[in-house]
Amino acid sequence: MFKTGQKWYREEEIAESYDESRFTGGGKVLDFREKKMLLSLVDPKDKKILDIATGTGRFAEFLSSKEGQVIGLDASREMLMQNEVESIQGDALNLPFKAKAFDITISMRFFHLLDQKKIKDFVLEVERVTKDKFVFESLHPLSLRILYQWALPQGSSLYSNSLLKKKFSDLAVIKEVNFYPKFIIPYGFYQSLPLDIGEKVNELDEKISENQKLLASTVYWELYFED
Ligand SMILES: C[S@@+](CC[C@H](N)C(=O)[O-])C[C@H]1O[C@@H](n2cnc3c(N)ncnc32)[C@H](O)[C@@H]1O
């Protein structure tokens, strides 16, 4: 199910270098843009928020700084050791929380670790603990991500928008689905660029992906749940 991704993020060395290897240099631009995107979908002030697969807590910390009451959950103790926000170790498919304990749930850079057969179970488990909505992102197969996807040791699944829309339309607990394709230049390229080049590439990417939805590598999703 999540085996490869789970195992990978339990390596101490991987957890300790997670932020440094991705979000320095050109990767800083990426981190900033992902947070800006999240904030356009989530108003954190005074909301109870669950961050599934919180990892080192990038997004949990960010939403806490905007007055959200955030709790993180992650399967990896090693990743959680790098995290300063209140968090617990646990499995995304078996959340240790009461029904409707959170206003909003987010899960960033996690959906691609999820096996296709488990997508519906995962969304239903999120819905069980969430009152309002679920925000996450998926990675799209028709994108430049395909250039390096095969080389990723942690494993990664790319899901088309039509496949996900179909899965979500089968779930009666979802009342509204919105999705926003972004990032023509995929994440992996930014982290290898110096900051100034990363900024220029990002500027161009933001302009192009404003009008051009095809070839976007990252798709942000908002699922609103029935009351
Ligand atoms: C790419 S990291 C994302 C971390 C963070 N959300 C971010 O965007 O920086 C993926 C995370 O998913 C966690 N993970 C993998 N399988 C999991 C599972 N079944 N339940 C909870 N967390 C899981 C890993 O431990 C890892 O921290």
The ligand as an SDF file (V2000), in Angstrom:
LIG
                    3D

 27 29  0  0  0  0  0  0  0  0999 V2000
    6.9480   13.8080    0.8800 C   0  0  0  0  0  0  0  0  0  0  0  0
    6.6910   13.7310    2.6250 S   0  0  0  0  0  0  0  0  0  0  0  0
    5.6090   15.1240    2.8370 C   0  0  0  0  0  0  0  0  0  0  0  0
    5.8160   15.8520    4.1310 C   0  0  0  0  0  0  0  0  0  0  0  0
    5.0940   17.1930    4.2380 C   0  0  0  0  0  0  0  0  0  0  0  0
    3.6510   17.0610    4.1040 N   0  0  0  0  0  0  0  0  0  0  0  0
    5.6310   18.1630    3.2030 C   0  0  0  0  0  0  0  0  0  0  0  0
    4.9170   18.4710    2.2450 O   0  0  0  0  0  0  0  0  0  0  0  0
    6.7750   18.5950    3.3580 O   0  0  0  0  0  0  0  0  0  0  0  0
    5.5770   12.3560    2.7860 C   0  0  0  0  0  0  0  0  0  0  0  0
    5.2610   12.0060    4.2170 C   0  0  0  0  0  0  0  0  0  0  0  0
    4.2470   10.9890    4.2270 O   0  0  0  0  0  0  0  0  0  0  0  0
    4.4700   10.1830    5.3880 C   0  0  0  0  0  0  0  0  0  0  0  0
    3.7150    8.9290    5.2530 N   0  0  0  0  0  0  0  0  0  0  0  0
    3.9180    7.9170    4.3760 C   0  0  0  0  0  0  0  0  0  0  0  0
    2.9880    6.9630    4.5460 N   0  0  0  0  0  0  0  0  0  0  0  0
    2.1700    7.3670    5.5720 C   0  0  0  0  0  0  0  0  0  0  0  0
    1.0140    6.8140    6.1990 C   0  0  0  0  0  0  0  0  0  0  0  0
    0.5090    5.6530    5.8320 N   0  0  0  0  0  0  0  0  0  0  0  0
    0.4370    7.5210    7.1910 N   0  0  0  0  0  0  0  0  0  0  0  0
    0.9290    8.7100    7.5960 C   0  0  0  0  0  0  0  0  0  0  0  0
    2.0210    9.2870    7.0360 N   0  0  0  0  0  0  0  0  0  0  0  0
    2.6320    8.6280    6.0230 C   0  0  0  0  0  0  0  0  0  0  0  0
    5.9850   10.0130    5.3740 C   0  0  0  0  0  0  0  0  0  0  0  0
    6.4650    9.5730    6.6070 O   0  0  0  0  0  0  0  0  0  0  0  0
    6.4440   11.4280    5.0040 C   0  0  0  0  0  0  0  0  0  0  0  0
    6.6790   12.2190    6.1380 O   0  0  0  0  0  0  0  0  0  0  0  0
  1  2  1  0
  2  3  1  0
  2 10  1  0
  3  4  1  0
  4  5  1  0
  5  6  1  0
  5  7  1  0
  7  8  2  0
  7  9  1  0
 10 11  1  0
 11 12  1  0
 11 26  1  0
 12 13  1  0
 13 14  1  0
 13 24  1  0
 14 15  1  0
 14 23  1  0
 15 16  2  0
 16 17  1  0
 17 18  1  0
 17 23  2  0
 18 19  1  0
 18 20  2  0
 20 21  1  0
 21 22  2  0
 22 23  1  0
 24 25  1  0
 24 26  1  0
 26 27  1  0
M  CHG  2   2   1   9  -1
M  END
$$$$
